[in-house]
Amino acid sequence: MYKLATFYGAWKYEFRMQVRRPWLWITMGLIELIMLGFMFRTPGVLDLVLHLKNAPLLATTAYWTNLVNYLLPVAVAIMIADRLPRDNRIHVQEILSTLPGSSGARLFGKYLGNTFATLLPIVIFYLLGILVIFAQTLNAQVFLLAIMTFATIVLPGMLFVGAIATVVPALIWVPVFQFLFVGYWFWGNLYKPRGIPTISDTILTPAGGYMSRGFFGVTVFPVDRANAFQGLASMVLLLVLSVLLILALNSYQRWQQARQ
C-alpha cells in the first residue's frame, strides 16, 4: 500500500509539472501543424477527407492512428529526455533518496507521469481527427474503434519511447540523446529496407506497424505482412522492454547511491 502511495504521489507530481510546461504545448502544436501541412499538400488527401463516408470506417480510423504515430513519438522523446537529468542537476534526486518509500515505485511514477502528460496534447490532436471522421460518417462506432486503435497501435510504442527517453539521458548528455533519437526514429521505424540494415520491419519497432497491420490490416509503416500473433508479440515485447528498462535504471541509481 505504501509503494502504491509513493507511486501515485510521484505520478501526480510529474504529470502536473510536465503538463504545465509551455514548451510541451508549443512543440507539440508546431509539429502537429507541420504534419497537417504535409498531409493537405499531398495530392488527393483533401478530396479523401471530404469523402470519408465512402471509405471503410476501420481502415480510415487505423490510418489516422498511424499518421498520429508517424512523427509525434520524436517530440515525446525530446520533451521527456530532460526531466530526470534536471532533477539530478538541481539535486532533487538527492532529496528524494532520503525520503521513505520505494525508489522503484517513485521512478515508475516519474516515468509514467511524464509520459502520460506528454501524451495529452497528442490525445487532443487525435480526438480532433476522430471528430472529423465522425462528422463525415455520422457513425458513432468510430469512437470505439479510436480507443481500440490508439490503445494497440500508439500506446505500447509511446510507453517504450517514454522508457527510452527516461533511461538513456541518465547515462548520456541530453542533446546527444535527442539528436540520436531523431536519427533512430527515421532509420528504425520509417525507413523501408533497401540495402541498409534496419529494424523498421521487425516486431521491435515502436511505430506500431505490426499491431496496425496484424490487427486491422492496414499501415503506413514499412510492414508489408503481419498477422495478429505478430502484432500481439510486438505489443508485448515493447511493454516488457519498457518495464525492464525502468527496472534497470532503478538498479543503476541504487548502485550509484551505494557508492556515494
N, C-alpha and C positions, 0 to 999 in steps of 0.2 A: 504493500500500500504506500509506503514511504517513497519507494522508487517511482511509483506512478505519480505521486505529488511532485517529485523532483522533475520528472519528465514533463509534466503539464506546465509547471512553472517556467521551465526553460523554453518550451514551445511557445507559450503565450508571450513571453518577453521578446523572443527573437522575431516572432511574427509581427508584433507591434512595431518593433524597431525597423524591420525591413520594409513593411508596407507604408511607413511614413516617410521613406526616403524619396525626395522629389526626383532624383535621378532614375529611380526604378521606373516611374511612370513616363518620364521623358524619353528614356532609352527604348522602352517597350513601344511607346507610341510612335516614335520615329521609324523603328523597324517595321511596325505594322503598316504604317503609311507607305513605306518603300515597297513592301510586299504587295499592297493593293495597287500601287502604281505599276509595278511589273505585270500584275495579273491583267489589268484593264488595257495595258498596251499590247498584250498578246492577242493576235488576230482571232476573232471568233469567241473570245471569252465573254464579252459584254452581251452578245446575242444569246449565248448559253445561259447566262444569269437571268436574262429576261424571259427565258422559256424553260425554267427548271421543272415545271409541271409535266413536261414531255419526257423527262429522264427518270430512270428508276430511282426511287427515294433512297434506298440503301446505298447505292453506288454514289449518289450525289453527296450524301452525308459523310461517307467514308472518304471521298475525295477532298472535301472541305477539311476534314480532320487531318488528313495527310498534309495539306497545304499549311495548316497551322503549325504542324510539327517540322516543317521544312527548314526554317531558319531561326525560329524563336528559341530553340534549345541553346543556341550560341549565346543569346542575350541572357538566358537563365544562368549559364555557367559564369559569364562575365560578372553578373550582378551578385552572385553568391561568393565568388572567389575571395573577396577581401574581408569577409565577416570574421573568420577565425583569426587570421593574422592581425586584424585590428584589435581584437581582444588581447592578444599577446603583446601588441605594441603599447597599449595603454594600461597593461598589467591587470586587466580584468580577470584573465585566466588564473593568475596567481591568487587573486582574492577568492575566486570561486573554488579553487582547490582546497582552501581552508574551511569551507562550509561543509556541514554534514549533508549526506546524500550521496547517491551513486554517481560517480563520474560518467559511467556509461549511459545512464538514464539522462543525465544532463546533456551529454554530447548528442544523443539521438534526438532530444528535444530541440537542441540548437539546429541540427541538420534539417529536421522536418519542418520546424517553424520557418526557417529561412526559405526552404524550397516551396512550401505552400504559399507563403507571402509573395514570392517572386512569380508564382503561377497565377496569382489573382488577376493581373492585367491581361494575361493570355486567356483566362476563362471568360472574362468580359468580352474580349475580342471574338472569341469562338462563339459565344452565345449570340452576338450580333449577327454573325453569319448564319447561325441556325434560324434566327428570326426572319432573315431574308428568305431562306428556303421555305419556312412556314408560310410567309406572306405570298409566295409564289404558288405553293402547292395546296395550302389550306388543309394540310394533313398533320394532325397533332401527333401522329406516330413518330415524327421527326425528333421530338424531344426525348423519347425513349431510345431511339437509335443514336442520338447525340451522346447520351450518357454511356451507352454500350461502346461506341467507337472511341470516345475520349478515354474511358477507363482502360481499354485494352491496347489502343494504339499510342496514345500520348503519355499517360501516367507512368507506366513502367520505365520508359526511356527517360522521362524527366526526373524520376527518382534516382535513376542511375547517374544522370548528368549532375544532379544535386550532390550525390555522394562523391563523385569525382572532384567537383568544384569545392567541396569541403575538405577532402583529404589531401589532394596534391598540393594546393597552396600552403599547406602546413609544412611542406618539405622543400618547395622551391619558391622563388620570387614571384609574386602575384602577376606582374606584367608578362613575365616569361610564360607562365601557365596560360594566361589569356591568349597570347599570340599562338602558342602551340595548340590550344584547343580549337581555335578557328581553323587552323590547317587540318587538324584531325577530323573536324566535322565534315569538311568538304571531301577529304580523302577517304575517310572511313564510313561515310554514310550516303553521300550524294554522287560520288564518282562511280560510273559504270565500268566494271573491269574491262580494260582494253590494253593488256600488256604490262601495266604496272600493278604489282600485288596490292590488294586492298581487302578489308574485311567488310566492305559495304554489301556484299551478297552472302554474308554469314549470319547466323542467329545471334551473334554478339552485337550487331549494330543496334543502337538505341533509337534510331529514327522510326522504328515501328513498321518497317516494310513487311516483315514476316507475319506479324499479327494482322496487318491490314489485308495482305494477300491471302493468308491462311484462313482467316475468319470471315472476311467479307468479299474476297475475290477480286479486289482492285487495289492498286497502289501507284504512287508516283515515284517511288524509290526503286533502285535497280535490283528488284527481286522478281525475277521472271516467273518462278514457280514456287509455291509453298502450300502445304496442307495445314489443317487445323492442329495436328500434332506438332508440327514445326513451329507454328505460331505460339502454341502453348509453351513449348520448350524455350523459345526466345524470351517470352514474358517471364517465366520462372527464373531463367538464368540471370536476367537483368535485375530482378528483385533480390535474388540470393547474393549476387555480387555486390549490390548496394549495401546490404546488411554486413557482409564480410568486410567491405572497405571501412565502414564506420567502426566495426569491432577492432580492426587492425589499427586504426588511428587512435582508438581509446587505449589499446595496449602500448602503443608508441608514446602517448602522453604520460601514461603511468610510469613507463620506463624512464622518461626524461625527469619526472618528478623524483623518482628514486635516486637518480644520480646527483641531484642538487643537494 
